[in-house]
Amino acid sequence: MGNNGMTEFRWHGRGGQGVKMACLLLAEVACLQGKFVQGFPEYGPERMGAPITAYDRISDKRSSIHSFIYYPDYVIVVDETLLDSVDVTGGLKEGGAVIINTVRSPEEVRPKLRGWQGKVCTLDARRISEEILGQNFPNVPMLAAAVKVSAVLQEEGFLTDMEKAFHHKFANKPQVIEANMATLKKSLEEVQVG
């Protein structure tokens, strides 16, 4: 938690991975839990595979800040290949954490983080989503990882409200809702904190 109960997140991913959707879902669920929120993707041409950034600002009080987030508390990296080209830990607060979608352990991935000394968390979002959803949709597992590591939302409430959000999103596809809920639960259990 940053100052006056505010927590800021920065997402890094590629077009087509659902980063914008995860960012907006986090904002929606935080709002349902009575928080003040801002969720905004950085708009550019969202081409398949092009790097994209999105931000969430969640606070207990109304915030008058509307700038981009330069010093996030948490950074979520949905695509590990970005570690080679993007300084994902740039501006990351000392007490914060970087959460990476990778098969590797926090210790194994740390050397790629340009000297970052803080907390590193990992989740194999691809394996979880392929096992349960049958496709590589890393955004939902990484959303769960962000909630688990940041503790910005209470887990039970998060799951309840995500189910509501999925009912809106996939009103006519109940099987998709069930699979996404299973994905969230498995991801909450499997995040590794290093």
DRENPA-3360 file (N, C-alpha, C; in nm, 2 decimals, always signed):
BEGIN
1 = MGNNGMTE = +0.08/-0.12/+0.00/+0.00/+0.00/+0.00/+0.09/+0.12/+0.00 ~ +0.06/+0.21/-0.09/+0.14/+0.33/-0.10/+0.08/+0.43/+0.00 ~ +0.10/+0.56/-0.03/+0.05/+0.66/+0.06/-0.10/+0.67/+0.06 ~ -0.15/+0.72/+0.17/-0.30/+0.73/+0.19/-0.38/+0.61/+0.13 ~ -0.33/+0.49/+0.16/-0.41/+0.37/+0.12/-0.42/+0.36/-0.03 ~ -0.32/+0.40/-0.11/-0.32/+0.39/-0.25/-0.22/+0.29/-0.30 ~ -0.27/+0.20/-0.39/-0.18/+0.10/-0.45/-0.18/+0.12/-0.60 ~ -0.06/+0.12/-0.66/-0.05/+0.14/-0.80/+0.01/+0.03/-0.87;
9 = FRWHGRGG = -0.05/-0.01/-0.99/+0.00/-0.13/-1.06/+0.04/-0.08/-1.21 ~ +0.14/-0.14/-1.26/+0.17/-0.12/-1.40/+0.18/-0.26/-1.47 ~ +0.11/-0.28/-1.58/+0.11/-0.40/-1.65/+0.19/-0.39/-1.78 ~ +0.26/-0.49/-1.81/+0.34/-0.50/-1.94/+0.30/-0.63/-2.01 ~ +0.26/-0.62/-2.13/+0.23/-0.74/-2.21/+0.24/-0.71/-2.36 ~ +0.18/-0.79/-2.44/+0.17/-0.77/-2.58/+0.03/-0.77/-2.63 ~ +0.00/-0.70/-2.74/-0.13/-0.69/-2.79/-0.18/-0.83/-2.82 ~ -0.31/-0.86/-2.78/-0.37/-0.99/-2.80/-0.36/-1.08/-2.68;
17 = QGVKMACL = -0.29/-1.04/-2.57/-0.28/-1.12/-2.45/-0.39/-1.09/-2.35 ~ -0.47/-0.99/-2.38/-0.58/-0.96/-2.28/-0.53/-0.87/-2.16 ~ -0.42/-0.80/-2.18/-0.37/-0.71/-2.08/-0.47/-0.60/-2.04 ~ -0.53/-0.54/-2.14/-0.62/-0.43/-2.12/-0.74/-0.49/-2.04 ~ -0.79/-0.60/-2.08/-0.90/-0.66/-2.01/-0.87/-0.69/-1.87 ~ -0.75/-0.75/-1.84/-0.71/-0.78/-1.70/-0.71/-0.65/-1.62 ~ -0.65/-0.54/-1.68/-0.64/-0.41/-1.61/-0.78/-0.36/-1.57 ~ -0.87/-0.37/-1.67/-1.00/-0.32/-1.65/-1.08/-0.40/-1.55;
25 = LLAEVACL = -1.06/-0.54/-1.55/-1.13/-0.63/-1.46/-1.08/-0.60/-1.32 ~ -0.95/-0.57/-1.30/-0.90/-0.54/-1.16/-0.97/-0.41/-1.11 ~ -0.98/-0.31/-1.20/-1.05/-0.19/-1.16/-1.20/-0.21/-1.13 ~ -1.26/-0.29/-1.21/-1.41/-0.32/-1.19/-1.43/-0.39/-1.05 ~ -1.35/-0.49/-1.02/-1.37/-0.57/-0.90/-1.33/-0.49/-0.78 ~ -1.23/-0.40/-0.79/-1.19/-0.32/-0.68/-1.30/-0.22/-0.65 ~ -1.37/-0.17/-0.76/-1.48/-0.08/-0.75/-1.60/-0.15/-0.67 ~ -1.62/-0.27/-0.71/-1.73/-0.35/-0.64/-1.70/-0.37/-0.50;
33 = QGKFVQGF = -1.57/-0.37/-0.46/-1.54/-0.38/-0.32/-1.53/-0.24/-0.25 ~ -1.58/-0.14/-0.31/-1.59/-0.01/-0.25/-1.47/+0.07/-0.25 ~ -1.37/+0.04/-0.34/-1.25/+0.12/-0.35/-1.27/+0.22/-0.46 ~ -1.19/+0.33/-0.45/-1.18/+0.42/-0.56/-1.08/+0.38/-0.66 ~ -1.11/+0.37/-0.79/-1.02/+0.31/-0.88/-1.00/+0.40/-1.01 ~ -0.89/+0.37/-1.07/-0.87/+0.42/-1.21/-0.80/+0.31/-1.28 ~ -0.84/+0.27/-1.39/-0.78/+0.17/-1.47/-0.77/+0.22/-1.61 ~ -0.65/+0.23/-1.66/-0.63/+0.29/-1.80/-0.52/+0.23/-1.88;
41 = PEYGPERM = -0.55/+0.18/-2.00/-0.44/+0.13/-2.08/-0.37/+0.25/-2.15 ~ -0.25/+0.23/-2.19/-0.18/+0.34/-2.26/-0.22/+0.32/-2.40 ~ -0.29/+0.41/-2.46/-0.34/+0.39/-2.59/-0.24/+0.42/-2.70 ~ -0.22/+0.31/-2.78/-0.13/+0.33/-2.90/-0.20/+0.23/-2.99 ~ -0.14/+0.21/-3.10/-0.19/+0.10/-3.19/-0.18/-0.03/-3.13 ~ -0.29/-0.10/-3.09/-0.27/-0.23/-3.02/-0.26/-0.34/-3.12 ~ -0.15/-0.35/-3.19/-0.13/-0.46/-3.28/-0.10/-0.58/-3.21 ~ -0.14/-0.70/-3.27/-0.10/-0.83/-3.22/+0.05/-0.83/-3.19;
49 = GAPITAYD = +0.09/-0.87/-3.07/+0.23/-0.88/-3.04/+0.31/-0.76/-3.01 ~ +0.25/-0.64/-3.03/+0.32/-0.51/-3.00/+0.31/-0.49/-2.85 ~ +0.42/-0.44/-2.79/+0.43/-0.42/-2.64/+0.32/-0.32/-2.60 ~ +0.25/-0.35/-2.50/+0.15/-0.25/-2.44/+0.17/-0.24/-2.29 ~ +0.12/-0.13/-2.24/+0.13/-0.10/-2.10/-0.01/-0.06/-2.05 ~ -0.04/-0.09/-1.93/-0.17/-0.05/-1.87/-0.14/-0.02/-1.72 ~ -0.24/+0.05/-1.66/-0.22/+0.10/-1.53/-0.34/+0.08/-1.44 ~ -0.33/+0.05/-1.31/-0.44/+0.06/-1.22/-0.39/+0.14/-1.10;
57 = RISDKRSS = -0.49/+0.22/-1.05/-0.46/+0.29/-0.93/-0.58/+0.26/-0.84 ~ -0.56/+0.21/-0.72/-0.67/+0.16/-0.63/-0.64/+0.23/-0.50 ~ -0.75/+0.30/-0.45/-0.73/+0.36/-0.32/-0.85/+0.36/-0.23 ~ -0.83/+0.39/-0.11/-0.95/+0.39/-0.01/-1.02/+0.52/-0.01 ~ -0.95/+0.62/-0.06/-1.01/+0.76/-0.07/-1.01/+0.80/-0.21 ~ -1.09/+0.90/-0.25/-1.10/+0.95/-0.38/-0.96/+1.01/-0.42 ~ -0.91/+0.98/-0.53/-0.78/+1.04/-0.57/-0.79/+1.15/-0.67 ~ -0.71/+1.25/-0.65/-0.72/+1.36/-0.75/-0.61/+1.35/-0.85;
65 = IHSFIYYP = -0.53/+1.24/-0.84/-0.41/+1.22/-0.93/-0.47/+1.15/-1.06 ~ -0.43/+1.21/-1.17/-0.48/+1.14/-1.30/-0.36/+1.12/-1.39 ~ -0.24/+1.13/-1.34/-0.13/+1.11/-1.43/-0.10/+0.96/-1.46 ~ -0.01/+0.94/-1.55/+0.04/+0.80/-1.57/+0.11/+0.76/-1.44 ~ +0.13/+0.63/-1.42/+0.20/+0.58/-1.30/+0.34/+0.56/-1.33 ~ +0.43/+0.64/-1.26/+0.57/+0.63/-1.29/+0.64/+0.55/-1.18 ~ +0.58/+0.54/-1.06/+0.65/+0.47/-0.95/+0.55/+0.37/-0.89 ~ +0.52/+0.26/-0.96/+0.42/+0.17/-0.92/+0.47/+0.09/-0.80;
73 = DYVIVVDE = +0.37/+0.03/-0.72/+0.40/-0.06/-0.61/+0.42/-0.20/-0.67 ~ +0.35/-0.23/-0.78/+0.35/-0.36/-0.83/+0.36/-0.36/-0.99 ~ +0.44/-0.44/-1.04/+0.45/-0.45/-1.19/+0.42/-0.59/-1.23 ~ +0.33/-0.61/-1.32/+0.28/-0.74/-1.37/+0.33/-0.76/-1.51 ~ +0.41/-0.86/-1.54/+0.47/-0.89/-1.67/+0.40/-1.01/-1.73 ~ +0.31/-0.98/-1.82/+0.23/-1.09/-1.88/+0.31/-1.17/-1.98 ~ +0.41/-1.11/-2.04/+0.49/-1.17/-2.15/+0.64/-1.16/-2.11 ~ +0.70/-1.28/-2.07/+0.84/-1.28/-2.03/+0.94/-1.23/-2.13;
81 = TLLDSVDV = +0.91/-1.24/-2.26/+1.00/-1.20/-2.36/+1.03/-1.05/-2.35 ~ +0.94/-0.97/-2.29/+0.96/-0.83/-2.27/+1.07/-0.80/-2.18 ~ +1.12/-0.89/-2.10/+1.23/-0.87/-2.01/+1.35/-0.83/-2.08 ~ +1.37/-0.88/-2.21/+1.49/-0.85/-2.29/+1.49/-0.71/-2.34 ~ +1.37/-0.65/-2.36/+1.36/-0.52/-2.43/+1.31/-0.41/-2.34 ~ +1.24/-0.44/-2.24/+1.17/-0.33/-2.16/+1.23/-0.34/-2.01 ~ +1.26/-0.22/-1.96/+1.30/-0.21/-1.82/+1.18/-0.22/-1.73 ~ +1.13/-0.34/-1.71/+1.00/-0.35/-1.64/+1.00/-0.31/-1.49;
89 = TGGLKEGG = +1.12/-0.31/-1.43/+1.13/-0.26/-1.29/+1.16/-0.11/-1.28 ~ +1.17/-0.04/-1.39/+1.19/+0.10/-1.39/+1.09/+0.17/-1.30 ~ +1.13/+0.25/-1.20/+1.04/+0.32/-1.12/+0.97/+0.24/-1.01 ~ +0.99/+0.11/-1.01/+0.92/+0.02/-0.92/+0.96/+0.06/-0.78 ~ +0.87/+0.08/-0.69/+0.90/+0.12/-0.55/+0.98/+0.01/-0.48 ~ +1.07/+0.05/-0.39/+1.16/-0.04/-0.32/+1.08/-0.15/-0.25 ~ +0.97/-0.12/-0.18/+0.90/-0.23/-0.11/+0.81/-0.30/-0.20 ~ +0.81/-0.28/-0.33/+0.71/-0.34/-0.42/+0.75/-0.47/-0.47;
97 = AVIINTVR = +0.69/-0.52/-0.57/+0.72/-0.65/-0.63/+0.69/-0.65/-0.78 ~ +0.77/-0.74/-0.84/+0.74/-0.76/-0.99/+0.69/-0.90/-1.00 ~ +0.58/-0.92/-1.08/+0.51/-1.05/-1.09/+0.52/-1.09/-1.23 ~ +0.59/-1.21/-1.26/+0.62/-1.24/-1.40/+0.56/-1.38/-1.44 ~ +0.50/-1.38/-1.56/+0.45/-1.50/-1.62/+0.57/-1.58/-1.68 ~ +0.61/-1.69/-1.61/+0.73/-1.76/-1.65/+0.72/-1.90/-1.59 ~ +0.79/-2.00/-1.66/+0.80/-2.13/-1.60/+0.91/-2.13/-1.49 ~ +0.99/-2.03/-1.49/+1.11/-2.02/-1.40/+1.07/-1.98/-1.26;
105 = SPEEVRPK = +1.16/-2.01/-1.17/+1.14/-1.97/-1.03/+1.19/-1.82/-1.02 ~ +1.14/-1.76/-0.91/+1.19/-1.62/-0.89/+1.34/-1.60/-0.89 ~ +1.42/-1.70/-0.84/+1.56/-1.69/-0.83/+1.62/-1.70/-0.98 ~ +1.56/-1.79/-1.06/+1.61/-1.81/-1.20/+1.58/-1.68/-1.28 ~ +1.48/-1.61/-1.26/+1.44/-1.50/-1.35/+1.50/-1.37/-1.30 ~ +1.55/-1.36/-1.17/+1.60/-1.24/-1.12/+1.72/-1.18/-1.20 ~ +1.81/-1.26/-1.25/+1.92/-1.20/-1.33/+1.88/-1.12/-1.45 ~ +1.76/-1.14/-1.50/+1.71/-1.06/-1.61/+1.65/-0.92/-1.57;
113 = LRGWQGKV = +1.65/-0.90/-1.44/+1.58/-0.78/-1.39/+1.67/-0.66/-1.36 ~ +1.78/-0.65/-1.43/+1.86/-0.53/-1.43/+1.89/-0.48/-1.29 ~ +1.93/-0.57/-1.20/+1.97/-0.53/-1.07/+1.86/-0.51/-0.97 ~ +1.74/-0.53/-1.00/+1.63/-0.52/-0.91/+1.65/-0.61/-0.78 ~ +1.65/-0.54/-0.67/+1.68/-0.61/-0.54/+1.55/-0.66/-0.46 ~ +1.44/-0.61/-0.51/+1.32/-0.63/-0.43/+1.25/-0.77/-0.46 ~ +1.13/-0.78/-0.42/+1.05/-0.90/-0.43/+1.02/-0.94/-0.58 ~ +1.04/-1.07/-0.61/+1.01/-1.12/-0.74/+0.92/-1.24/-0.72;
121 = CTLDARRI = +0.81/-1.23/-0.80/+0.71/-1.34/-0.79/+0.68/-1.40/-0.93 ~ +0.66/-1.53/-0.93/+0.64/-1.59/-1.07/+0.52/-1.68/-1.06 ~ +0.46/-1.70/-1.18/+0.35/-1.78/-1.20/+0.35/-1.84/-1.34 ~ +0.33/-1.97/-1.36/+0.33/-2.02/-1.50/+0.19/-2.01/-1.55 ~ +0.15/-1.89/-1.59/+0.02/-1.86/-1.63/-0.02/-1.93/-1.76 ~ +0.08/-1.95/-1.84/+0.05/-2.03/-1.97/+0.00/-2.17/-1.94 ~ +0.08/-2.24/-1.86/+0.04/-2.38/-1.83/-0.10/-2.39/-1.76 ~ -0.12/-2.30/-1.67/-0.25/-2.30/-1.60/-0.37/-2.28/-1.70;
129 = SEEILGQN = -0.35/-2.17/-1.78/-0.46/-2.14/-1.87/-0.48/-2.25/-1.98 ~ -0.37/-2.31/-2.02/-0.38/-2.41/-2.13/-0.45/-2.54/-2.06 ~ -0.41/-2.57/-1.94/-0.47/-2.69/-1.87/-0.62/-2.67/-1.85 ~ -0.66/-2.55/-1.81/-0.80/-2.53/-1.77/-0.88/-2.48/-1.88 ~ -0.83/-2.38/-1.95/-0.91/-2.31/-2.06/-0.88/-2.37/-2.20 ~ -0.78/-2.45/-2.21/-0.75/-2.51/-2.34/-0.68/-2.42/-2.43 ~ -0.64/-2.30/-2.38/-0.57/-2.20/-2.47/-0.48/-2.12/-2.38 ~ -0.39/-2.05/-2.45/-0.30/-1.96/-2.37/-0.36/-1.83/-2.35;
137 = FPNVPMLA = -0.43/-1.81/-2.24/-0.48/-1.68/-2.20/-0.42/-1.64/-2.07 ~ -0.30/-1.58/-2.07/-0.23/-1.55/-1.95/-0.29/-1.44/-1.86 ~ -0.38/-1.36/-1.91/-0.43/-1.24/-1.84/-0.50/-1.28/-1.71 ~ -0.59/-1.38/-1.71/-0.67/-1.41/-1.59/-0.58/-1.47/-1.48 ~ -0.49/-1.56/-1.51/-0.40/-1.60/-1.41/-0.31/-1.49/-1.35 ~ -0.27/-1.40/-1.44/-0.18/-1.29/-1.39/-0.26/-1.19/-1.30 ~ -0.39/-1.18/-1.33/-0.48/-1.09/-1.25/-0.49/-1.15/-1.11 ~ -0.51/-1.28/-1.10/-0.51/-1.35/-0.97/-0.38/-1.33/-0.90;
145 = AAVKVSAV = -0.27/-1.34/-0.97/-0.14/-1.32/-0.91/-0.12/-1.18/-0.85 ~ -0.17/-1.08/-0.93/-0.16/-0.94/-0.88/-0.23/-0.92/-0.75 ~ -0.35/-0.98/-0.74/-0.43/-0.97/-0.62/-0.37/-1.04/-0.50 ~ -0.32/-1.16/-0.53/-0.25/-1.24/-0.42/-0.13/-1.17/-0.37 ~ -0.04/-1.12/-0.45/+0.08/-1.06/-0.41/+0.06/-0.93/-0.34 ~ -0.03/-0.85/-0.40/-0.05/-0.71/-0.35/-0.14/-0.71/-0.22 ~ -0.22/-0.81/-0.21/-0.32/-0.82/-0.10/-0.41/-0.69/-0.10 ~ -0.43/-0.63/-0.22/-0.50/-0.51/-0.23/-0.65/-0.53/-0.22;
153 = LQEEGFLT = -0.69/-0.66/-0.25/-0.83/-0.70/-0.23/-0.83/-0.83/-0.15 ~ -0.94/-0.85/-0.07/-0.95/-0.97/+0.01/-0.99/-1.08/-0.09 ~ -0.92/-1.20/-0.08/-0.93/-1.30/-0.18/-1.08/-1.35/-0.20 ~ -1.15/-1.38/-0.09/-1.28/-1.43/-0.10/-1.37/-1.34/-0.18 ~ -1.37/-1.21/-0.14/-1.44/-1.11/-0.21/-1.40/-1.09/-0.36 ~ -1.28/-1.11/-0.38/-1.22/-1.10/-0.52/-1.29/-1.21/-0.61 ~ -1.29/-1.33/-0.55/-1.35/-1.44/-0.63/-1.50/-1.42/-0.65 ~ -1.57/-1.38/-0.55/-1.71/-1.36/-0.56/-1.74/-1.25/-0.67;
161 = DMEKAFHH = -1.66/-1.14/-0.66/-1.69/-1.03/-0.76/-1.64/-1.06/-0.90 ~ -1.54/-1.14/-0.91/-1.49/-1.19/-1.04/-1.60/-1.27/-1.11 ~ -1.67/-1.35/-1.03/-1.77/-1.44/-1.08/-1.88/-1.35/-1.14 ~ -1.92/-1.24/-1.07/-2.02/-1.14/-1.12/-1.97/-1.08/-1.25 ~ -1.84/-1.04/-1.25/-1.79/-0.97/-1.37/-1.79/-1.07/-1.49 ~ -1.76/-1.19/-1.46/-1.76/-1.29/-1.57/-1.90/-1.32/-1.62 ~ -2.00/-1.31/-1.53/-2.14/-1.33/-1.57/-2.18/-1.22/-1.67 ~ -2.13/-1.10/-1.65/-2.16/-0.99/-1.74/-2.10/-1.02/-1.87;
169 = KFANKPQV = -1.97/-1.05/-1.86/-1.89/-1.06/-1.98/-1.93/-1.18/-2.07 ~ -1.95/-1.30/-2.00/-1.98/-1.42/-2.08/-2.12/-1.47/-2.04 ~ -2.22/-1.38/-2.05/-2.36/-1.41/-2.01/-2.41/-1.54/-2.07 ~ -2.38/-1.56/-2.20/-2.43/-1.68/-2.27/-2.33/-1.80/-2.27 ~ -2.22/-1.79/-2.19/-2.13/-1.90/-2.20/-2.09/-1.95/-2.06 ~ -2.19/-2.02/-1.99/-2.16/-2.05/-1.85/-2.03/-2.14/-1.83 ~ -2.00/-2.22/-1.93/-1.88/-2.31/-1.92/-1.75/-2.23/-1.91 ~ -1.75/-2.11/-1.98/-1.64/-2.02/-1.98/-1.62/-1.96/-1.84;
177 = IEANMATL = -1.73/-1.93/-1.78/-1.73/-1.87/-1.64/-1.66/-1.97/-1.54 ~ -1.71/-2.09/-1.55/-1.66/-2.20/-1.46/-1.51/-2.22/-1.48 ~ -1.47/-2.23/-1.60/-1.33/-2.25/-1.63/-1.24/-2.13/-1.59 ~ -1.29/-2.01/-1.61/-1.22/-1.89/-1.56/-1.21/-1.88/-1.41 ~ -1.31/-1.92/-1.34/-1.31/-1.93/-1.20/-1.20/-2.03/-1.15 ~ -1.20/-2.15/-1.21/-1.10/-2.25/-1.17/-0.96/-2.20/-1.20 ~ -0.94/-2.13/-1.31/-0.81/-2.07/-1.34/-0.77/-1.97/-1.23 ~ -0.86/-1.89/-1.19/-0.83/-1.79/-1.08/-0.78/-1.86/-0.96;
185 = KKSLEEVQ = -0.86/-1.96/-0.92/-0.83/-2.03/-0.79/-0.70/-2.10/-0.79 ~ -0.67/-2.17/-0.90/-0.54/-2.24/-0.92/-0.42/-2.14/-0.92 ~ -0.44/-2.02/-0.98/-0.34/-1.92/-0.99/-0.31/-1.86/-0.85 ~ -0.42/-1.84/-0.77/-0.40/-1.78/-0.64/-0.31/-1.88/-0.56 ~ -0.33/-2.01/-0.58/-0.25/-2.11/-0.50/-0.11/-2.12/-0.55 ~ -0.08/-2.10/-0.68/+0.05/-2.14/-0.73/+0.15/-2.02/-0.74 ~ +0.11/-1.90/-0.71/+0.21/-1.79/-0.72/+0.33/-1.82/-0.63 ~ +0.45/-1.81/-0.69/+0.57/-1.82/-0.61/+0.63/-1.69/-0.57;
193 = VG = +0.66/-1.67/-0.45/+0.72/-1.54/-0.40/+0.86/-1.56/-0.37 ~ +0.95/-1.49/-0.43/+1.09/-1.50/-0.40/+1.15/-1.38/-0.34;
% end
